[in-house]
């Protein structure tokens, strides 16, 4: 129902004195304008008041000040005079009042401004001395009829404001160049892997930067324009801001990339990369662990290489849980709602100029979702969000948490990710040339692609399936049975029934696609089986994992020898700029040569590490180690304060760990097969090791157990409790709430990275690869990536790679090997110093690990492999291919 505001009176009009006072408060035209729109919104009782100013070309308007719209749009939201209702006011140089904007033919929705909730519009021209300067606009959420007197009053207010606007335009200060460019930098996630850019935001306010989880959008949203300008002057930031902005534009605009040379066929039909999670940065909590971080690294490297790729995932309003330990060391989970306005994303807009939404029919009704778009360098990431009006309450909560809920929630999430994700692409006008499924969670996307192909080309199901399968790449990640989702027949029919009918196949046929043994009616539907059946190209994530996967899924290919099962491997890698410490960056810049980062997958580039002075490399490492210890002390004190620990405990925690001690790090998911407690196998030996006054050893741990994993929680508790034991109090530290930020500090500063999963259950692992880049050494079971990386001199191995069918014997043997390697190899080498105090043998091994592994286990090499081995052939762009097909 339309609303009518109270009758206007003279109090609506701004006086010259008030304008003068506002100018005095602001000090600059831009700040005065912000103060003015706030006052007008209050006087006119509107939800929004905005000032749009003519740009020097007098053909475009730019948002110069607003109360109600998103503040980050100030200086960046532009429209031509032919666009929208504000443009109409400028064109006609007369007021425009509209009760419900969507009914007006000139209505245009600017999604980035967040104006979708506002119904009414009143705009008046800003004219000074007979010359149009801009447009003043008020808006309300409820439809509102503006009386003639209100229009007159707003016009009079605009007349009072116009001289301020004119001055701002004359001085070209209606937007602050520093603020505008900082917002441009913040809105693209590229900043998170560009150290120069992220340091700009940190320097604006180091304390708030840390408190806001290194989130530039949140930081800029709360810092007044005057403060930004003052800080920029004080710290001489303007040239740095301009430099960062130019570099970002050059990065985004360059067309001579590796991808342009090798993957041109993907430009019109890009790769659609589906993943249940994406770990891009600590401030974007859309990940839980390795799978998500890998997906984040994948899309970042695709951007760096210029591979046309679009990520598709879900937007989790509460992300993964925040971890807190009580005084008994027991994990407590806490979920916090994410403020969308504080994230670098906006509503995805389709070719029709409307926000994109998708709908999926199930037997129980429709599930709807809106689509968010995030810019990740040159790539886009689309995130589906079910928290919208029209959904049932349970469906509004569907995307609230990552990996929460039962099988019913899981299948609905995966239906949204797969079917909804593919429909989102179509709604965006994107026809993908390749579907890359990062694990089985998104397998339903292939069924939707088949349905779409049947509809578009008039094909039968089997014909369409064969054509779509050629374009599907499937990556499997875990050999642990619990990691493969399975659904019973009734649950599948409830959710996939409408899609199945559109495909024209029976329920039994659909079930067969997800059964290892199609004839077994008692077998549940497995998402991994679906992915393997419908993908022409399937890969594991390390050489050993490929062997395990071929054995695990050999039943899908009856009559084929295990070695002929069509599952290859592309070993995982990590995104170098995201994980390399700035100090190591500078060292590499000096010694690896110009352009080393762009060519980081070239083995010859890394040969330059041998020319680095031993002292320089060691001093750089010690500096990073010192930063890590400071970080750990700060976090453990904060944790203890939250638990209400005694002042004595806080004082002790502020001094834990020694910079002189060999520091071993362990940070990963606390699943039992990862055996975080293996180091506790012989407490007597461990006590002796950590308390050796000549050659001490200390351990730092971090990691989360799944909320429903009681054994994992007990293992975590066992580790955490050691902090209270007298023998281990200063040598064993557990850091709560493991995330990208904690992981970054760990991998950049530890001496040794401990990894001791139960072989062969670690598919790949990537944390140790991040350590390699920063000069740390791996001490690992020969599993996952380390099984193909270790050469005897570039780290340390636990065991020989042999396993035992008796798990007790297996674990006992690995525990003994771990202690032996520590005692006989790791500790002696670390403490063997020359006259200069340098551990020459250790540094030699550091250099070897960087030289032999830095080029192999980075995400550029990984994405290049996917592009040449999978994407280009799947899109039909291979110049030659003589391999046999299935």
N, C-alpha and C positions, 0 to 999 in steps of 0.2 A: 504494500500500500504506500502511496506517495505521502510524503510528509511536507508540511509547510512550516517554515521557521517562524519564530515570534516576529511580530511587526518590528521592522527596523527603526532605529532612532539615531540621533546624532552621534551616539557613542560608537557607531560603526566607523565613523570617519576618522582617519588618522590626521592629527594636527601637525603643523610644521614643527612645533616644539617636540612632539613625540619622535618625529623623524630625526630631528637633531640629536635627541637623547640616544636613539638607537645607533646613530652614526658614531656618537662619542663612545658608546659601549663597544662597538665593533672595531672602529679605527680604520677599516678599509671598506670599500664599496661591497666586496663579496660578503663580508661578515655582516654588514648592515642589511644587506638583502636577505640573509638568512634570518636575522632578527625580525625583519619586516614581515616575512611570510608567516612566521610563527605567531606574531601578533594578529595578523589578519585572520588566520585560521581560528584563533580564539574569539575574536570579535564577531565573526560571521558564523560561528558554531559549525564549522565544517571539519571533515576528517583530513582533508588535504588542502594545502595551499602551495602553489608552485609558481615560480617566475621563469619564463622562457625568454631568452634574449636573442636578438638577431645577430648572426655572425657577420663578420665584415663583408662577406659576399652578398649579404641581404637576401639570400635565397634559402637559408636554412635557419632553424631555431635550435638552440642548445639549452638544456635544462641548467639553470644557473643557481637555483636555490629551491629547497622544498622542505616542507614538513608533511610527512605522511608517505611519500614515495621512498624508495630505497635510496639512502644517502650516497651509495657508491655510484649512482647514476649521474650525480652532479658533474657537469663538465664532459660527460661522455654520451648521454642520451641526446641524439640529434634527430631532427625530422625536417623534411622539406616543407616549404610553405603550402605545397599541394597535398600534404599528408595530415590526416587527423583533424580533430576539432580545433586544437590550438593553431594549426596551420590555417584553418578556415577563418579564425579570428584575425590573424595577421593579413590574410588575403583581402578580407573585406574591410579591415580596419574598423571593425564594429563589434559590439558584444554578441556572444552566442550563448544561449541558455538552453540546456537539454535536460529533460526530466529523467530519461532512461537512455543512456548513450548507445546501447547496442542496437537501438531502433533507428539511429541516425545514419544516413548513407555515407557520411564522412568519418564515421567512427573507425579508428584503427587502434588495435591492441598492441601496446609496447610491453612485452612480457618481462623484459629486464627491469622495468620500473616497479613491478609488483602491484600493478593497478587493477588487477582482475576483479577485486572486490568492490570497486567503486562504480556507482550507478549514475549519479547526477553530475552535471558539468556546467560551470559558468565561467566563461573566459571573457576578459576585456583587454583591449589594446593598451599598451604602454606607449604614450606619445609625449614627446618633449619638444616644445617650440615647433610644433607642427610636423615633426618627423617621427615615424614609427621606430620604437626602440625594442619592443618585444611584446610579450603577452603575459597577463596575470590570470591564473586559473585557480578556482576552488572546486573541490569534489566532495561528495559524501557517499557513504556506503548505501544508505537507503535512498530510493528514488525521492527527488525533491523538486517541487515547483518553485522557481525563483520569481518573486514578484518584481514588478517594474521598478519599485523603489529600491529593492536590494541591488538590482543591476546598476541603478544610478549611484548608489552608495559605493559599490565596488569600483565603479569607474572613477569616482572622486578619490578613493584611496589610491587607485592607480596613478591618477594625476599627481598626487603628492609624492609618490614613489618614483615617478618617471625621471626626475633630475638625477636621482641616485643611480638609476640604471644608465642614463646617458653618460654620466661620469665614468661608470664602470666600463662601458663599451669604448669610450674615448681613450681611456688608459689601458684598454685591453686586459682588464683584470677581473672580468666577471667570472672567470674560472682561474684557479691557481694552477699554473702549469705543473708544479711539483705534485700537487694532489692528483691532478688528472692522470699524470703518468704513473704515479704510484698505484692508482686504482687499475689502470690498464695492466700493470705488472701483476697485481694481486689476483685478477680475474682469470688468469691462465695459470694452471698448476705448474707450468714450466719453471716458475720461481723456486719450486721446492728442490730442484736439482741444479740450480745455478747459484753457487755460493755467493757471488758478488751481489746478486739481487736479494737473496734472503738476508744478507748482512745489512742491507739498507733498512729493512723493516726492523731488524733487531736494534740498530743504532737509534731509531726514532724513540724507543722507550724499552731498554733492555729488560727491566723488571716486568713490565706488562707483557712483553713478548714471551717471556718464559711462562708467566701465569696463564696466558691465553693459548698455551700449547703451540707456540710458534705459528699462530694463525694470522696472516696479514689482513684478511677481510675483517676479522673481529677487531684487530688493532686499529685499522683505519676508520672503522665505524664509530669508535669511541673517542678518537683524538680530534679535538676541534681544529678547524682549518688554521686558526691563528697559531696554534701550538705546532702544527706541522711546518708552517712557514718559519717559525722561530727556530725550531730544531734544525731545519734545513740550512738556515743561515749560520747558526752557531757551529754546526759540525761540517760546514762547507759541503753539503750533500747534493747541491743542485747539479754539479757536473757529474757526480756518480749516478744520480737519478736519470739524467739525460743519456748517459752512456749505457746504462742498463736497458733503458727504453729502446734505444737504437739497436742494441744487440738483440732484443726480443723481436723487434720488427724484422731485422735481417734474418733471424732464425726462421720466423714464420713465413717469410716471403721467398726464401731461396728455392729455386726449382732444380738446381743441379745437385741432386742427392744420390746416394747409393740406390735408393728405391726407384728414383726416376730412371736410372740406367738399367736396373735389373728387374723391375716389377711394374713397368708402365701399363701392362694389361689390367692391373688392379685399380687404376685411377678411375675409370668409369664404373667399375663393379668391385668395390673394396672388400677386404676381409671383414667379416662379422665375427668378432672374438667374444664368445659367451663365457662368463665365469660367475660363480655364485658370490664371489667377493673380489674386491680390488683394494690392495694396500698401496696407496699412493703417498700418504703423509700422515703423521700422527694426528693432525688436526682434522682429518677426514676419516672418521671411524667406521669404515665400511669393510673391515677385514678382521680376521681372527688370528691368522698365522701364516704359515709358509705358502699355502695355495694362493691366498690373496696377495701376498707380497710378490710372489712370482708373477701373478697377473699384472700387478702394478708395474713391475720392472719390464714386463713384455710390452706393454703399451707405451711406456716411456722410450724404450729402444726403438720401437716401430716409428715413433715420432722422430727421434734423432736420425734414423736412417731414411726417413721419408717414405715409409711403407704406408699406402692407403689402408687404414685399419680403423674400425669403429668398435669400441668395447660396449658390451651389453651386460648389465647386471641389475641388481635390486638395490633400492635405497632403503637402508635399515635405519628407522628413526631413532632407535636406541643403540644401534651398533652392536658390538660384542660387549660383554660385561666388563665393568671395572672390578679389579680384584683388590680385596682388603683381607689381611690376616688378623685374626684375633690373638689374644695373648697366648693361646695354646697352639698357635701356628696353623689353625684351621682356616681354610679359604672361605671367604664370604663373597657373594656376588652382588653387585650393585649395577642397576641399569639407569642411565641418564639420558633424557630426551635431548636430541640434537636440534639446535636452532638452525633451521634451513637458511635463514637470512645471513648467517655467519659463515656460510660455505661458498666457495667459488663456483656456483652453478646457477642456472636459471631454467625456466620452463622451456622445454623443447618446442619449437615452432615448426609446423608443417608448411608445405608449399602454398597452402591456402591462407597463410598468415595467422592461423589459429593454433592455440596450444594443443599438443598431441595428447590424446588419451586412447587407451585400448580397452577392449572388452572381450572376455572369454566366457562362453556359455558352458555351464556344467549341468548335471542332472538336478542340482539343488539351486540353480539360479546363476546369474552372471557375476563374474568378478571383474571389477574395473580398476584401472590404474592410470595415473598421470605419469608423464615422462619428464625427467630432469635431464639437462644437458650440461656436461662439464668439459671444458677445453683442457686437454692434456697435451701441451705443445701443439704439434700439427694434427694431432688426432682428437677425436671426440669420444666421450664416454657417455652412454645413455643409461640412466638408472630409473627403474620403474618403481612407483610408489603407490601402494594400495590405500593409503590413508586419505580417501576422498569421499565426498558426499555421494550417496547412492549405493555405497557398499553396505553389506550387513556389518554389524559391529565386529564380528569375528574376522571379517575380511579387511576391515580397516586396520586391524592389528596384525594382519598377515605379514607385512614387511617391517614390523617394528623391531624384531630381534633377529640377529644372525645365528643360525643353528640352534634355535629354540623350538620347543614344542614337540609334538608326537608325529607319527607318520602322516596323519591327516594334514597337519600344517605343512609338513615337508613337501607332500605331493602338490599342495596348492601353491606353495612358493615356486616349485619347479615347473608347474604349469604356467605360472606367470612369467618366470624367467625365459622358458623356451618358447612357448606359443605366443605369449605377450611380447617378448623381446623381438621375435620375428615380425609380428604385426606392427610394432613400433617403428621398425626400419622401413616398412612399406609406407606407413603413415608419414614418415619423413621424406619419402620420395627416393629411398635408397634400395637398389636391387643388388644384394651382395653377390660377388663372384665366388666366394669361399665362405663356408661355415666352419669355424674352428671351435670345437667344444672342449673347453678346458675342464675335464672331468665329466662324469655322467649326469651331473645335476641339470644340465641344460639339454638333455637328449630329446625332449619333446619338440625342440626347435626344428629338428629334421622332419618330424611328422607334419608340422605346419608348413614347412617348405614344400613337401610333397603335395599337400592339399592345394597350396597356392599354384604349383606348377600344373596340377591337374585342371584347375580352373582356368588358368591363363592359356594353356595349350591344348585343352580338350583331350587329355591323355587318360588312360586307365591307370590304376594304382601301380601296377608292376612296372609299367613303362616310366611313369614319373619317378618312382623310387630309384630305378637304375640311373636316370639322368641326375637326380639330386645327389645320390651317393657319390658320384664322381667328384662332387664339389665339397664333400665333407671331410674334415680332418678331425680326428678324435685323439685326445691325449688322456691317457690313464695315469693316475698318480699314486695309487696306494695298493700294496699287496696285502693289506690287512682287510679281512672279510667285512668287518664292521664299517669300513669306509665306502662300501658300495651299497647304495640305496636299493631297497626291495619293497615292493608293494603287493598286497594281496589283490586277487582278481576283482572283488566287489568294489574296493576303494578305487582301483584303476577305472572301472567302468563308470563309477559315479562322476569322475572328473574328466575322463577322456572320451566318454560316450558320444557327445556331440561331434567332436573332432573325428572319432572313428567312423561315425555315420557319414560325415562329409567325405571321408576317404573311400567309402564304399566297401569296407572290409568287415568281416565278422569279429565278434569279441574274441573267439579262439585264435583267429589270425593275428590280432593285435597282441594277444598274450604270447604267441609263439615268437614274436619279434624280440621279446624281452626274456625269453627262457633259454638257458643253456641247452636243455633237452626239450625241444619243442613239443614232444609227445607226452611229457610228464605234466598232467593237469594239476598236480599238487604243488608244482614249483611256482614260486612267486615271480613277479615281473621285476627284472633287474635293470636299472638304468645303464649300467656299464655294458651289459649284454646288448641293449638297444643301440648304444653308441658304436660298439664294435660291429654289429650286424649292418648298420646303415652307413658306415664310413668306408670310403675306398682307401683312405690312408689312416693308419692308427699307429701311435707311437707311445712308448714308455719314456721315462725321463732320465734314464742312465742305462749304460750297457748291461749292468747286472740286473736292473729292474726289468729290462726287456726279456732276459732269460727267464726271470721269475714269472713275468706276465704271460709269456708263451706257454709255460707249463700250467699256469693257473687257468688259462682260457682255452686250452687245447681241445676241450670237449666241444667247443663251438665249430670245430673244423674236423669232423670225423674222417678218418682215413688219411689225414695229413700227418707226417712226422712232426714231432714237437719243434724241430728246428725250422720247419717250413711254415709254421703258424705266422700269418702276416701281421706281426706287430714288431715294428722296428724301434729305434730309439733316437731321440734328440736330447742330449744331456742338458739339464738346466744350467743357466748362468745368471749372473746378477748385474744390475744396471750400475755401471762404474760411477757416474757422477752422483748417484743417490747415496752411495755407501762409502765413498772415499773421503777421508778427512781432508779439510782444506789445507792442512799443513802438508799432507802427502801430495795433494794436488800441486802445490807450489814446488815441491821437490821434483815431481815428475815433469813439470813444465820446464824446469832447468835442465833436466838430464835426458828426457826421452825425445825431445825435439818438438818443433812446431807441428801442430795437428795430430799429436799422439792420441788425443781423446777420440777424434773422429775415426782413427785407424786402430782402435784398441784391440780389434780382433786379428791384427797382423802380428805374428810371432816376432818378426824382426824389430818391431817398435820397442819391445820390452828388453831387448839386449842392452839397451842403454843403462839399465839398473846396475850393471856390473861396474860402470864407471863412477858410481856414486861413492864418495868418501865414506868409509865405515863409520867414522865419528859423526858425520852429518846424519846418516840414516839412523844411528842409535839415539842421538839426541832428539831427533824428530819423534821416534817411538817413545822415548821417556817422557816427552812433553805430552803426548797423547795418553800415556798411562797415568800421568799425574791428573789430567783432566777427568779420566774415568774414576779415579779414586775419590776426587773431590765430589763428583756427581753421586757416587754411591753413598758417601758419608752424608751428603745433604738429603738424599732420598730416605735413607734409613732413619735419620733423625726426625724427618717429617712423619714417617710412618709411626715411629714410637710416640711422638707427641699426640698423634691422632688416637692412639690406644691408651693414652693417659699414663705412660710409663714414668718412672721416678726421675728426678733431676740427675741422679747418679747414672742411671742407664743412658739418658740423653747425652751426658758428658762423655761416657765411654764410647757410644756409637759415633760421636763426632771425631773420634781418634782412631777408629778401626782401620785396619789394613796399613801395610807399610810399602812405600815406594821402592824399597830395596828388595822386597820378597818376590819370588817367582809367582806371578798371578795367573791363575787358571780360571777361565770363564766357561760357564755352562748356561745357555739360555735357549729354551725351546718349550714346546707343548709338553706338559707332564702326563704323557701317555705311558703306561707301564712298559711297553716294549722299548721305549727310549732309555729306560734304566738309569734315571738320574741318581739312583741310590747305589749304583755299582761301586762307586768310590768308597762306600761305607761297608764294603764286604769284609774288611779287616780293620776294625776300629783301632786296634793296638798299633798296627803299622801306620795308619793314618795319623794317629796322635803323635807318634814319633816324627813323622814327616813334617807336620805343620809347626812343630815346636822345636825343630832343629835350629839352634841359635846361629849356626854358621851358614846353613843353606835352607832357610825357611821357605815354606810353600803356603799360599793362601788361595782360597776359592771364593768366587762370587757366582751366585745362582740367580736365575729369574725364569719365570714361566707360569703358565696357567694350566690348570686341569679343567676338563670339561665339567660343567656344573653337575652332570649326572654320573661322573666317573669317580666313584668312591675310592677304588684302589689308587687312582692317580692322586687324589686329594691326600690320602694317607702317606703316600710317598713324598709329596710336597711338604707335608707337616713334619715328617721325619727330618728332612733337610733343614727346614726353618728352625726347628727346635735346637739345632746344634749351636745357634747363636747365643743360647742361654747356658751352654755348657762351659765350664771354666776352661777346659782344655782347648776349646775351639772358639771362644767368645770373640777374639779379635781376628780370627783367621777364616771364619766361615760367615758369609753375609748373604742374605736373601733379599733381593730387591723386588718389591711388590709391583703389580700392574704392568707386566711385560707388554711392551708395545714397540712401535717402530723407533721411538726416541730412545727407549732403554736399550733396544738392540743395537742401535747406531753407536751409542757410547761403548757398549761392550765390545763390538767387533773392531772398533777403532783403537781400543786401548789395552786389550789383554795381551799377555805374552804368549799364552797357549789357549787354544780352543779345544775343549773336551767334547767328544761326540762318541757315545758308546751304545748305539742301538743294538737290538738283537738281530744280527744278520740273518736273513736278507730282507728285513722288514722296512728299512729306510729306502724309500723309492729313489730319492736323490739327495735331498738336503741342500740348502744353499747358504746357511749361516756361515759355514766354514769358508765358503768362497769369498764372502765379504771380508773375513779376517785376512785372507791371502792378500787382497788389494792393499791392506794397511800394514803389511809386514808381520802380522802374527803368524804363528805356526800351528798347524793342526795336529792334534793327538786323537786319532780316530780309529774305530773299527773299520775294516776294509769292506765298507758297504756303501751303496749309493754312488755318488760322484767320486768319493775318495778311493774307491776300488779301482777306478781307471786313472786317477790322478797321481797316486803315490809312486815315487820312483826310488825310494830308499834314502833320499837325501833332501827332499823338499818338505819334510815334516816327520811325523812319527806314526807308526802303525800299532794298533792293539791286536795281537794275534796274527795269524797267517791267512785268514779268510776261510778257514775250515769251521764247520759247524758240527753240532751233535744233535741227534734226534731227542735225547734226553735234555730238557730245558735246564734242569738243575745242574747237570754236568756242563752244559754250554755256558751258563752264567758263571759258574765257579771258575771255569777255565779262563774266561775273559777277564774276570776280576783279578786273577793271579797275573795275567799278562799285563793288565793295566798297571799294577804296582811294580812289576818288574821293569817295564819301560820307563816309568817315572824315576825309579831308583837308579837304573843303570844307564839310561840315555838322556832323558830330558833334564833332570836336575844337574848332573855333572856338566853337561854342555853349557847350560845357562850360567853356572857359577865359575866356569873356567875363564879367568880374566887375564889380560896381559898387563904390562907396566902402565899402560894408559887407562886401565880399568875397563877396557872394552872386551866383550865376549866374542872374539874374532870368529870362532867356529859357529857360534849362534848366528852372527850377522851374515856369515857366508850362506847359512841355510835360509835365512830370511831372503837374501837376494835370489837364491835359487828358486824358492817358492814363488816369488813375484815373477821371475823370468819365465819359468816353465808353466805356470798356471794362470797368470794374469790374462793372457790372450785367449785361453781355451774356455775358461769358465766365467765369461761375461755375457751379458744379455745380447750385446750386438752380434756376437758369433751365433748365439742361439737363434735369434730372430732371422739372421741371414740364412741359417740352415732351414728354418721353417719356410722361408720365402722360396728358396731355390729347390728344396726337396718336396715341399707340399703345396704352398700357395700358388705359385706360378703354374705348375702342372695341373692342379685342381681347376684353375681358371682357364685352362686350355692354352697356356702361353709358352709351353716348352718347345724349343726349337728341335729337340730330338729326344726320344725316349724309346729305347729298345727293350725295356724290362718287360717281363711277362706279367700279365694282369690276371686278377682272380676271375 
